[in-house]
Amino acid sequence: MSKNTKVLLIDPPWEIESAHNIWKNIGSCLPSLGLAYIAAYLERAGFTVRIIDCTAERIGLRSLEKLFSLMSPPAYIGLTATTPLIKNAFLIAEMARRYFPSAKIVFGGVHPTVETEESLSHPAVDAVVRGEGEETFLEVVKGIPFKDISGLSYKQDGVFHHNVSRPLIGDLNKIPSPAYHLLPMKKYYPAIGSYRKLPAMSIFATRGCPGRCTFCYRTFSGKVRKRSAENIVREVELLYRNYGIREIAFYDDSFTAFKDVVFSFCRLLEEKKLNISWSCFTRADLVNKKLLLAMKKAGCHLILFGVETADETIMKNIRKNISLDKVEENVQFCRRIGIDTRASFMLGNQGETEESVKKTIDFALKLNPSQLHFNIATAYPGTELYSWAKEKGYLLDESRYDYNMSDVNLGLPDISPGQLKHYYNYAHRKFYLNPSTVLSHALSLRTMTQFWEYVRGFIAVLYVFTHKR
């Protein structure tokens, strides 16, 4: 295959249809780093790549069709999709097939990996990259026969073929930094309340998660791999110097899974004297006071802790396995040293009752983090929660395309969908419309930009949780 081969990578538009989803009005718009990593891999091999980020560019299906009509035909088209995006991905594939009949159309991402044959069943889709995409898709673009590519599923004469799985990339440091130059960097923005400075960008320091939670798809088979602190800092410095980025959001499932790397990262970041603030996601059992102090000193201003429930039975059912005492201890310590916290809870998991929901809400309000967020448990394909719900006959909606974690898709035996929705709204109202919470957030504002975004966010929350469907 010629190195002049043109490759088009597309991130479909993400639209939240539910007006009662809190993230519809206050959420972030950040890039699909998976596509950007694949693009960097392809460019390093000499191929010409273009990325279309439909959400960031505000490109709907009609606008995308116009773009297709004006561009020269790519040889390969890669589409990424999560479950809520798969419907739009199929529509784009149909459109691409009309305009570029000879192009190979390849799907990748979580949903096609889990529901491989669903994707292959679509007439416009030629193949599916299962799991990690860099090496598999590179071999596709090199023109290696589909039958010889590990990690690929494809169809031939109406028959589905699933090649042997590809081993995970062992050394993440060998992967080039995402192809940021192909992204509309000025069009990305963080969620309201999640940043201190602008502009902002997301980074992954690891791949995988040490947790075994039943509601989460284990993207990399549960294996956690790390980048070196030096490698991470080089990417931060690249973003700082080349794109003016001043805020980093680490989107790892558990940023502090490797404490030694985080300590080294904090030390190196301080030595660079970059004017950077940053946030991360992690588990309460993966930090300690010494680490939190180092993170604070290096510019960390927000940690997002996934707690999920305050009920011991449900904690066991979902295999979260964290100590609520440890949650309280670390949230309180973060407050003491000046790190904001966001605690995330999930209502409607296995074994949920009205009593357990009330227990969780009471604990969350008592915890009093800087930010509090509740989700409604959603059974995504590929998770143990989905398998359990399907076996029990608890799935209310198997279309799966409108999953947003604010609507109920499980019919549990001990609590009704209406009750779950009531408590979901009640919990958010109780926290965010509390005068002390409003005052605390108002006093934390530092710039006029933050002030107006806070006003916009407050109005959005007020609307969502005071209007009935």
WOWO-V173842 format. One record per pair of residues at least 4 apart in sequence whose C-alpha atoms are under 7 Angstrom apart, sorted by the first residue. I is the first residue (numbers start at 1). J is the second residue. D is the distance in whole Angstrom. If there is no record, write none. Layout:
BEGIN
i-><I | I>
j-><J | J>
d-><D | D>
END
This chain:
BEGIN
i-><1 | 1 | 3 | 3 | 4 | 4 | 5 | 5 | 5 | 6 | 6 | 6 | 6 | 6 | 6 | 7 | 7 | 7 | 7 | 7 | 7 | 7 | 8 | 8 | 8 | 8 | 8 | 8 | 8 | 9 | 9 | 9 | 9 | 9 | 9 | 9 | 10 | 10 | 10 | 10 | 10 | 10 | 11 | 11 | 11 | 11 | 11 | 11 | 12 | 12 | 12 | 12 | 12 | 12 | 13 | 13 | 13 | 13 | 14 | 14 | 16 | 20 | 21 | 22 | 22 | 22 | 23 | 25 | 25 | 26 | 26 | 26 | 27 | 27 | 28 | 28 | 28 | 29 | 29 | 29 | 29 | 30 | 30 | 30 | 30 | 30 | 32 | 33 | 33 | 34 | 35 | 36 | 36 | 36 | 36 | 37 | 37 | 37 | 37 | 38 | 38 | 38 | 39 | 39 | 39 | 40 | 40 | 40 | 40 | 40 | 41 | 41 | 41 | 42 | 42 | 42 | 43 | 43 | 43 | 50 | 51 | 51 | 53 | 54 | 54 | 54 | 55 | 56 | 56 | 59 | 59 | 60 | 61 | 62 | 63 | 64 | 65 | 65 | 66 | 67 | 68 | 69 | 73 | 74 | 75 | 75 | 76 | 76 | 76 | 76 | 77 | 77 | 77 | 77 | 78 | 78 | 78 | 79 | 79 | 79 | 79 | 80 | 80 | 80 | 81 | 81 | 81 | 81 | 81 | 81 | 81 | 81 | 82 | 82 | 82 | 82 | 83 | 83 | 83 | 84 | 84 | 84 | 84 | 85 | 85 | 86 | 86 | 87 | 87 | 88 | 89 | 90 | 91 | 92 | 93 | 93 | 93 | 94 | 94 | 95 | 96 | 97 | 97 | 104 | 105 | 105 | 105 | 106 | 106 | 106 | 106 | 107 | 107 | 107 | 107 | 108 | 108 | 108 | 108 | 108 | 109 | 109 | 110 | 111 | 112 | 112 | 112 | 113 | 113 | 113 | 114 | 114 | 115 | 116 | 116 | 117 | 119 | 120 | 120 | 120 | 120 | 120 | 120 | 126 | 126 | 127 | 127 | 127 | 127 | 128 | 128 | 128 | 129 | 129 | 129 | 129 | 129 | 129 | 130 | 130 | 132 | 133 | 134 | 135 | 136 | 136 | 136 | 136 | 136 | 137 | 138 | 139 | 139 | 139 | 140 | 140 | 144 | 145 | 147 | 149 | 150 | 150 | 150 | 150 | 151 | 151 | 151 | 151 | 152 | 152 | 153 | 153 | 153 | 154 | 154 | 154 | 155 | 155 | 155 | 156 | 172 | 172 | 173 | 173 | 173 | 177 | 189 | 190 | 190 | 190 | 192 | 192 | 195 | 196 | 197 | 197 | 197 | 198 | 198 | 198 | 199 | 199 | 199 | 200 | 200 | 200 | 200 | 201 | 201 | 201 | 201 | 202 | 202 | 202 | 202 | 203 | 203 | 203 | 203 | 204 | 204 | 204 | 205 | 205 | 205 | 205 | 205 | 206 | 206 | 206 | 206 | 206 | 207 | 207 | 207 | 207 | 208 | 208 | 208 | 208 | 208 | 208 | 209 | 209 | 209 | 209 | 209 | 210 | 210 | 211 | 212 | 212 | 213 | 213 | 213 | 214 | 214 | 214 | 214 | 214 | 215 | 215 | 215 | 215 | 216 | 217 | 217 | 218 | 227 | 227 | 228 | 228 | 229 | 229 | 229 | 229 | 230 | 231 | 232 | 233 | 233 | 233 | 234 | 235 | 236 | 237 | 238 | 239 | 239 | 239 | 240 | 240 | 240 | 246 | 246 | 246 | 247 | 247 | 247 | 248 | 248 | 248 | 249 | 249 | 249 | 250 | 250 | 250 | 250 | 251 | 251 | 252 | 253 | 253 | 254 | 254 | 254 | 255 | 255 | 255 | 256 | 256 | 256 | 256 | 257 | 258 | 259 | 260 | 261 | 262 | 263 | 263 | 263 | 264 | 265 | 266 | 266 | 266 | 266 | 267 | 268 | 269 | 269 | 269 | 270 | 276 | 277 | 277 | 277 | 278 | 278 | 278 | 279 | 279 | 279 | 279 | 280 | 280 | 280 | 281 | 281 | 281 | 282 | 282 | 282 | 282 | 283 | 283 | 284 | 284 | 284 | 284 | 285 | 285 | 287 | 287 | 288 | 289 | 290 | 291 | 292 | 293 | 294 | 295 | 295 | 296 | 296 | 296 | 300 | 301 | 301 | 302 | 302 | 302 | 303 | 303 | 303 | 304 | 304 | 304 | 305 | 305 | 305 | 306 | 306 | 306 | 307 | 307 | 307 | 308 | 308 | 308 | 309 | 309 | 309 | 309 | 309 | 310 | 310 | 310 | 311 | 311 | 311 | 311 | 312 | 313 | 314 | 314 | 314 | 314 | 315 | 315 | 315 | 316 | 316 | 317 | 323 | 324 | 325 | 326 | 327 | 328 | 328 | 329 | 330 | 331 | 331 | 331 | 332 | 333 | 334 | 334 | 334 | 335 | 335 | 340 | 341 | 341 | 341 | 342 | 342 | 342 | 342 | 343 | 343 | 343 | 343 | 344 | 344 | 344 | 345 | 345 | 345 | 346 | 346 | 346 | 346 | 347 | 347 | 347 | 347 | 347 | 348 | 348 | 348 | 348 | 349 | 352 | 352 | 352 | 352 | 353 | 353 | 353 | 354 | 354 | 355 | 356 | 357 | 358 | 359 | 360 | 361 | 361 | 362 | 363 | 364 | 365 | 374 | 375 | 375 | 376 | 376 | 376 | 376 | 377 | 378 | 378 | 379 | 379 | 379 | 380 | 381 | 382 | 383 | 384 | 385 | 386 | 387 | 388 | 389 | 389 | 389 | 390 | 390 | 394 | 394 | 394 | 395 | 395 | 395 | 396 | 396 | 396 | 397 | 408 | 411 | 411 | 412 | 415 | 415 | 416 | 417 | 418 | 419 | 420 | 421 | 422 | 423 | 424 | 425 | 425 | 426 | 427 | 428 | 429 | 429 | 430 | 431 | 432 | 432 | 433 | 434 | 435 | 436 | 437 | 438 | 439 | 440 | 441 | 445 | 445 | 446 | 447 | 448 | 449 | 450 | 451 | 452 | 453 | 454 | 455 | 456 | 457 | 458 | 459 | 460 | 461 | 462 | 463>
j-><142 | 143 | 46 | 47 | 47 | 48 | 47 | 48 | 75 | 47 | 48 | 49 | 74 | 75 | 76 | 48 | 49 | 50 | 74 | 75 | 76 | 77 | 49 | 50 | 51 | 74 | 76 | 77 | 78 | 35 | 50 | 51 | 52 | 77 | 78 | 79 | 51 | 52 | 53 | 78 | 79 | 80 | 32 | 52 | 53 | 54 | 79 | 80 | 53 | 54 | 55 | 85 | 88 | 89 | 54 | 55 | 59 | 60 | 55 | 85 | 24 | 464 | 406 | 26 | 461 | 464 | 27 | 457 | 460 | 191 | 192 | 457 | 191 | 192 | 189 | 190 | 191 | 56 | 188 | 189 | 190 | 188 | 189 | 190 | 201 | 202 | 36 | 37 | 178 | 38 | 39 | 40 | 178 | 179 | 180 | 41 | 177 | 178 | 179 | 42 | 133 | 134 | 43 | 49 | 179 | 44 | 176 | 177 | 178 | 179 | 45 | 134 | 176 | 46 | 47 | 138 | 47 | 48 | 49 | 182 | 182 | 183 | 57 | 58 | 59 | 60 | 59 | 187 | 188 | 63 | 64 | 64 | 65 | 66 | 67 | 68 | 69 | 95 | 70 | 71 | 99 | 99 | 100 | 103 | 103 | 104 | 103 | 104 | 105 | 141 | 103 | 104 | 105 | 106 | 105 | 106 | 107 | 89 | 106 | 107 | 108 | 107 | 108 | 109 | 85 | 86 | 89 | 108 | 109 | 110 | 111 | 112 | 86 | 109 | 110 | 111 | 111 | 400 | 401 | 400 | 401 | 402 | 403 | 89 | 401 | 90 | 401 | 91 | 401 | 92 | 93 | 94 | 95 | 96 | 97 | 124 | 125 | 98 | 124 | 99 | 100 | 101 | 124 | 126 | 125 | 126 | 127 | 125 | 126 | 127 | 128 | 112 | 127 | 128 | 129 | 112 | 113 | 128 | 129 | 130 | 113 | 131 | 114 | 115 | 116 | 119 | 128 | 129 | 130 | 131 | 381 | 382 | 119 | 120 | 128 | 121 | 125 | 125 | 126 | 127 | 128 | 154 | 155 | 154 | 155 | 152 | 153 | 154 | 155 | 152 | 153 | 154 | 133 | 136 | 137 | 151 | 152 | 153 | 151 | 152 | 168 | 137 | 138 | 139 | 140 | 149 | 150 | 151 | 152 | 141 | 142 | 143 | 144 | 149 | 144 | 146 | 148 | 149 | 163 | 163 | 163 | 164 | 165 | 166 | 163 | 164 | 165 | 166 | 162 | 163 | 161 | 162 | 163 | 160 | 161 | 162 | 159 | 160 | 161 | 160 | 226 | 227 | 227 | 228 | 231 | 235 | 200 | 194 | 195 | 200 | 453 | 457 | 247 | 277 | 246 | 247 | 277 | 245 | 246 | 247 | 245 | 246 | 247 | 245 | 246 | 247 | 248 | 245 | 247 | 248 | 249 | 248 | 249 | 250 | 251 | 248 | 249 | 250 | 251 | 250 | 251 | 252 | 226 | 227 | 232 | 252 | 255 | 224 | 225 | 226 | 227 | 252 | 224 | 225 | 226 | 252 | 219 | 220 | 222 | 223 | 224 | 225 | 222 | 223 | 224 | 253 | 254 | 222 | 224 | 320 | 319 | 320 | 318 | 319 | 320 | 318 | 319 | 383 | 384 | 385 | 379 | 383 | 384 | 385 | 383 | 382 | 383 | 222 | 231 | 232 | 232 | 261 | 233 | 261 | 264 | 265 | 234 | 235 | 236 | 237 | 265 | 269 | 238 | 239 | 240 | 241 | 242 | 243 | 244 | 245 | 244 | 245 | 246 | 275 | 276 | 277 | 276 | 277 | 278 | 277 | 278 | 279 | 278 | 279 | 280 | 255 | 279 | 280 | 281 | 280 | 281 | 281 | 281 | 282 | 281 | 282 | 283 | 280 | 281 | 282 | 262 | 282 | 286 | 287 | 286 | 262 | 263 | 264 | 265 | 266 | 267 | 291 | 294 | 268 | 269 | 270 | 294 | 295 | 298 | 271 | 272 | 273 | 274 | 298 | 298 | 299 | 299 | 300 | 301 | 299 | 300 | 301 | 300 | 301 | 302 | 303 | 302 | 303 | 304 | 303 | 304 | 305 | 286 | 304 | 305 | 306 | 305 | 306 | 305 | 326 | 327 | 330 | 322 | 326 | 291 | 292 | 292 | 293 | 294 | 295 | 296 | 297 | 298 | 299 | 300 | 300 | 301 | 339 | 339 | 339 | 340 | 339 | 340 | 341 | 340 | 341 | 342 | 341 | 342 | 343 | 342 | 343 | 344 | 343 | 344 | 345 | 343 | 344 | 345 | 344 | 345 | 346 | 314 | 315 | 345 | 346 | 360 | 359 | 360 | 363 | 315 | 356 | 359 | 360 | 316 | 317 | 318 | 350 | 351 | 352 | 319 | 320 | 321 | 320 | 321 | 350 | 327 | 328 | 329 | 330 | 331 | 332 | 367 | 333 | 334 | 335 | 341 | 369 | 336 | 337 | 338 | 339 | 340 | 339 | 340 | 370 | 369 | 370 | 371 | 369 | 370 | 371 | 372 | 369 | 371 | 372 | 373 | 372 | 373 | 374 | 373 | 374 | 375 | 374 | 375 | 376 | 377 | 357 | 375 | 376 | 377 | 420 | 352 | 376 | 377 | 420 | 377 | 356 | 357 | 414 | 415 | 357 | 414 | 415 | 358 | 415 | 359 | 360 | 361 | 362 | 363 | 364 | 365 | 427 | 366 | 367 | 368 | 431 | 424 | 405 | 406 | 405 | 406 | 407 | 408 | 405 | 405 | 409 | 383 | 385 | 386 | 386 | 386 | 386 | 387 | 388 | 389 | 390 | 391 | 392 | 393 | 394 | 395 | 394 | 395 | 410 | 411 | 412 | 409 | 410 | 411 | 409 | 410 | 411 | 409 | 417 | 416 | 417 | 416 | 419 | 420 | 420 | 421 | 422 | 423 | 424 | 425 | 426 | 427 | 428 | 429 | 465 | 430 | 431 | 432 | 433 | 465 | 434 | 437 | 437 | 438 | 438 | 438 | 439 | 440 | 441 | 442 | 443 | 444 | 445 | 450 | 451 | 450 | 451 | 452 | 453 | 454 | 455 | 456 | 457 | 458 | 459 | 460 | 461 | 462 | 463 | 464 | 465 | 466 | 467>
d-><5 | 5 | 5 | 5 | 6 | 6 | 6 | 6 | 6 | 7 | 5 | 6 | 5 | 6 | 7 | 6 | 5 | 6 | 5 | 6 | 5 | 6 | 6 | 5 | 6 | 6 | 6 | 5 | 6 | 7 | 6 | 5 | 6 | 6 | 5 | 6 | 6 | 5 | 6 | 6 | 5 | 7 | 7 | 6 | 5 | 6 | 6 | 6 | 7 | 5 | 7 | 7 | 6 | 6 | 5 | 5 | 7 | 6 | 6 | 6 | 6 | 5 | 6 | 7 | 6 | 7 | 4 | 7 | 6 | 6 | 5 | 6 | 4 | 7 | 6 | 4 | 4 | 6 | 5 | 5 | 6 | 5 | 6 | 7 | 7 | 7 | 7 | 6 | 7 | 6 | 6 | 6 | 5 | 5 | 7 | 6 | 7 | 4 | 6 | 6 | 7 | 5 | 6 | 6 | 6 | 6 | 6 | 7 | 6 | 5 | 7 | 6 | 7 | 7 | 5 | 6 | 5 | 6 | 7 | 7 | 6 | 7 | 6 | 6 | 5 | 7 | 6 | 6 | 6 | 6 | 6 | 6 | 6 | 6 | 6 | 6 | 6 | 7 | 7 | 6 | 7 | 7 | 6 | 6 | 5 | 6 | 5 | 5 | 6 | 7 | 7 | 6 | 5 | 6 | 6 | 5 | 6 | 7 | 6 | 5 | 6 | 6 | 5 | 5 | 5 | 5 | 7 | 7 | 5 | 7 | 6 | 7 | 6 | 6 | 5 | 5 | 5 | 7 | 6 | 7 | 5 | 6 | 6 | 6 | 7 | 6 | 7 | 6 | 6 | 6 | 6 | 6 | 6 | 6 | 6 | 6 | 7 | 7 | 6 | 7 | 6 | 5 | 6 | 6 | 5 | 5 | 7 | 6 | 6 | 5 | 5 | 6 | 6 | 5 | 6 | 6 | 7 | 6 | 5 | 6 | 6 | 7 | 6 | 6 | 5 | 6 | 7 | 7 | 5 | 6 | 7 | 5 | 7 | 6 | 7 | 6 | 7 | 6 | 7 | 6 | 7 | 7 | 7 | 6 | 6 | 7 | 6 | 4 | 7 | 6 | 5 | 6 | 6 | 7 | 7 | 6 | 5 | 7 | 5 | 6 | 7 | 6 | 6 | 6 | 6 | 7 | 7 | 6 | 7 | 6 | 6 | 7 | 6 | 7 | 6 | 7 | 7 | 7 | 7 | 7 | 6 | 5 | 6 | 5 | 6 | 6 | 4 | 5 | 6 | 6 | 6 | 4 | 6 | 6 | 5 | 7 | 5 | 4 | 6 | 7 | 7 | 5 | 6 | 7 | 6 | 7 | 6 | 7 | 7 | 6 | 6 | 7 | 7 | 7 | 6 | 6 | 7 | 7 | 6 | 6 | 5 | 6 | 6 | 6 | 6 | 4 | 6 | 7 | 6 | 5 | 6 | 6 | 5 | 6 | 6 | 7 | 6 | 5 | 6 | 6 | 6 | 5 | 6 | 6 | 6 | 6 | 7 | 7 | 6 | 4 | 6 | 6 | 6 | 5 | 7 | 7 | 7 | 5 | 6 | 6 | 4 | 7 | 6 | 7 | 5 | 6 | 6 | 6 | 6 | 7 | 6 | 7 | 5 | 5 | 5 | 5 | 7 | 6 | 5 | 5 | 7 | 6 | 6 | 5 | 6 | 6 | 5 | 5 | 6 | 7 | 6 | 6 | 6 | 5 | 6 | 5 | 6 | 7 | 6 | 6 | 7 | 7 | 6 | 6 | 6 | 6 | 6 | 5 | 6 | 5 | 5 | 5 | 6 | 6 | 5 | 6 | 6 | 5 | 5 | 6 | 5 | 7 | 6 | 5 | 6 | 7 | 6 | 5 | 7 | 6 | 6 | 6 | 6 | 6 | 6 | 4 | 6 | 6 | 6 | 5 | 6 | 6 | 6 | 7 | 6 | 7 | 6 | 6 | 6 | 6 | 6 | 7 | 7 | 6 | 6 | 6 | 6 | 6 | 5 | 6 | 6 | 7 | 7 | 6 | 6 | 6 | 5 | 6 | 7 | 6 | 5 | 6 | 6 | 6 | 5 | 6 | 7 | 5 | 6 | 6 | 5 | 6 | 7 | 6 | 6 | 7 | 5 | 6 | 6 | 6 | 5 | 7 | 6 | 7 | 6 | 7 | 6 | 6 | 6 | 6 | 6 | 6 | 6 | 6 | 5 | 5 | 7 | 7 | 7 | 5 | 6 | 5 | 5 | 5 | 6 | 5 | 6 | 6 | 5 | 6 | 6 | 5 | 6 | 6 | 5 | 7 | 6 | 6 | 6 | 6 | 4 | 5 | 7 | 6 | 6 | 6 | 5 | 6 | 5 | 6 | 6 | 6 | 7 | 7 | 6 | 6 | 6 | 6 | 6 | 7 | 6 | 6 | 6 | 7 | 6 | 6 | 6 | 6 | 6 | 6 | 6 | 6 | 6 | 6 | 6 | 6 | 7 | 7 | 6 | 6 | 6 | 5 | 7 | 6 | 6 | 6 | 5 | 5 | 6 | 6 | 6 | 4 | 5 | 6 | 6 | 5 | 6 | 6 | 5 | 6 | 6 | 5 | 6 | 6 | 5 | 5 | 6 | 6 | 6 | 5 | 6 | 7 | 5 | 6 | 5 | 7 | 6 | 6 | 7 | 7 | 7 | 6 | 5 | 5 | 6 | 6 | 6 | 6 | 6 | 6 | 6 | 6 | 6 | 6 | 6 | 6 | 6 | 7 | 7 | 5 | 6 | 5 | 5 | 7 | 6 | 6 | 6 | 6 | 7 | 5 | 4 | 6 | 6 | 7 | 7 | 6 | 6 | 6 | 6 | 6 | 6 | 5 | 6 | 6 | 6 | 5 | 5 | 6 | 6 | 5 | 6 | 5 | 5 | 6 | 6 | 6 | 7 | 6 | 7 | 6 | 7 | 6 | 6 | 6 | 6 | 6 | 6 | 6 | 6 | 7 | 6 | 5 | 6 | 6 | 6 | 5 | 6 | 6 | 7 | 6 | 7 | 7 | 6 | 6 | 6 | 6 | 6 | 6 | 6 | 7 | 6 | 6 | 7 | 6 | 6 | 6 | 6 | 6 | 6 | 6 | 6 | 6 | 6 | 6 | 6 | 6 | 6 | 6 | 6 | 6>
END
